[in-house]
Amino acid sequence: MTFRASIISLYPEMFPGPLGHSLAGRALSEDKWSLELTQLRDFGEGKHSRVDDTPSGGGAGMVLKADILGKAIDAASPADDPRPRLLMSPRGRPLHQSQVRQLAEGPGAVIICGRFEGVDERIIEARNLQEVSIGDYILSGGEPAAIILLDAIVRLLPGVMGNDTSGDTESFETGLLEHPHYTRPQEFEGRTIPEVLTSGNHKAIAEWQQQRAEKLTKAIRPDLWDKFNKKIPD
């Protein structure tokens, strides 16, 4: 089963963008996932294919219209489509690695890229859109966020990474940040590789990696450290 991504955007020319290179690009060319693009303005109204209007109740900016988005979503994703419908939005739930992995195990996703002040709330309710945020900051549109989401998903698809287990110990997969990495040369500007990593003692190496991962997480991401501790039985 190929992971099928459908993008609804005012700027579909932004895709595949970075997704056409490296792991994701190679996987796309090998049909390990597919990318379908829908130009929202194709469903717009009037001479200028209008897709937005002023916000009810007043305020700055414009809002994407529910009826226009509804037509685009229905064209890209019929009622019997099993794929989740995701709206890239700063108002959404923060994206986590567990959600990325869950999406990678599914048939694909329909991703709506917001613009302007946002979208009419009624389309979120009517089409059961799941709002997804990639961080507590504002972008000019949902397209860069969609690219980030798909990059995170595609690398987890079967056969995309050379070694399917290579991502198992990465940051967030275990609840901790990843331990430090080293490689040759043995010495760089007076700094050497920790002796334990060249000892050949795999048990000691694993213990060192775990300790360093815990130390880094506690220092840099105390929020993750608190969550990790809650998973450890007394």
Secondary structure, DSSP 8 states (H G I E B T S, - for coil): --EEEEEEES-GGG-SGGGGSHHHHHHHHTTSEEEEEEEGGGG-BTTTTB-EE--TT--SS-EE-HHHHHHHHHHHS-TT--S-EEEEEEEEEE--HHHHHHHHTSSEEEEEE--TT-B-HHHHHHTT-EEEESSSS--SSSHHHHHHHHHHHHTTSTTTSSSTTTTTTSTTTSSS-------SSSEETTEE--GGGGS--HHHHHHHHHHHHHHHHHHH-HHHHHHHHHHS--
